[in-house]
Amino acid sequence: MDITLSQILNLVGKLDDASNGNSARERFRSYLIKNVTKVNQFRDYIGECLRESGDQYNKALQDLVNQLGYYLGFEVTFGRYKGASGEVGNDGLWKSPTGYYIVIEVKTTDAYVIKTDTLLNYINNLVSDNVIPPKAPTLGLYVVGRPDAKLQQLENDIIHFGRQNQLRVISIDSLLSLVEMKSEYDVSHEDILAVIKPSAPTIDPVVELMRRLVVQEKAAGHPEISTTFERGTDQVPTEEVAYWMSPVVEMEGRTAEECIKELVGEEKVYAFGERTPGRQYIKPGDMMCFYAQLTGIVAHARVTSKPEERKHPKVRNPEKYKWVFKLSDVKLYLNKPVAIDSALRTNLDAFKDKDPNQAWSWFVFTTRKITKHDFELLTKSI
């Protein structure tokens, strides 16, 4: 993409609920429908919304999430940005060709207490207004941009009040993964709907399982996007400095940034799982950068020990991440992340002979070895 979200928002003007055909809202939504047609574009724009602050970006995020519903095969009705007397305040309404309805509530963060009664009232009001047929199967879906410690409270509330069949939660990162699986790996709308329908309150673990399966299947036939190591030098230990990138996700109520700050920044350690690519080959002297999901590269450091099987008091889920190694020369830039946007991807060795505007989650899906050139670009070391 040659135009950023901020440039688009400057062109269309202040987003509000004015409904005339030439309003900023309608111009923005028309632009999304006509021009934002690939998953990587959504990732770039949504990443920008989550990195920036302000009402304009929150409203843009709401529209972007609703547009994702269209690519998942739903008929989408955009909601209002702000509640108004006599109007239902839901952020969006998705209707499946099967007759299933999903009422959307977008949250940039779940740092504030979310009252589940609010979304249930939206559903009831939409039924009362005959927007949703009285007997139509309906679900309320929270789409959360930056999950944090309050997410567990939301899940607990859903379970405590017995609302597992009425309300679900999904992170925007997992929602993007569903769109990518549908567009790139031939996952059907019915498959997507089966994932979203009630089972457990949070959809992310199921999406993660599906993503691993389809990415691994795709990689098996396309070595150039393999999430493991290529044959040859990648499998042979070397005395030369190697460069690595490792993705970090929200874990047990902590954002990816909080995990990186505590482990990398404060404890100066990091941990791999048993099957993490590169565990057997990473060595003292190597350099590693850290990718926070949907944000960008937010830190880098030097490896000072080989991974050893031991427990560390600050590593959550130590049974899974039990290979711990030490770091030094840590640089954190949590508030100034390096976004892996289209412009940057164009210059990365990893995207040589690839279209940087195609789906690119394979690049940040798991720990991978990268070139020195890419490491310097990703960490702004050049």
Secondary structure, DSSP 8 states (H G I E B T S, - for coil): --S-HHHHHHHH----S--STTSHHHHHHHHHHHH--SHHHHHHHHHHHHHS-SHHHHHHHHHHHHHHHHHTT-EEEE--SS--TTS---SEEEE-TTS-EEEEEEEEE--S---HHHHHHHHHHHHHTTSS-TTS-EEEEEEEEE--THHHHHHHHHHHTT-TTTEEEEEHHHHHHHHHHHHHS---HHHHHHHHSSSSSB-HHHHHHHHHHHHHHHHHH-GGG-SS--SSGGGS--SS--EEEEEE--BTTB-HHHHHIIIIIII-EEEE-TT-TTTTT--TT-EEEEEETTTEEEEEEEE-S--EE---TT-SSTTTS-EEEEEEEEEE-TTS-B---HHHHHT-GGGTTS-TTS--GGGGSS-EEE-HHHHHHHTT--
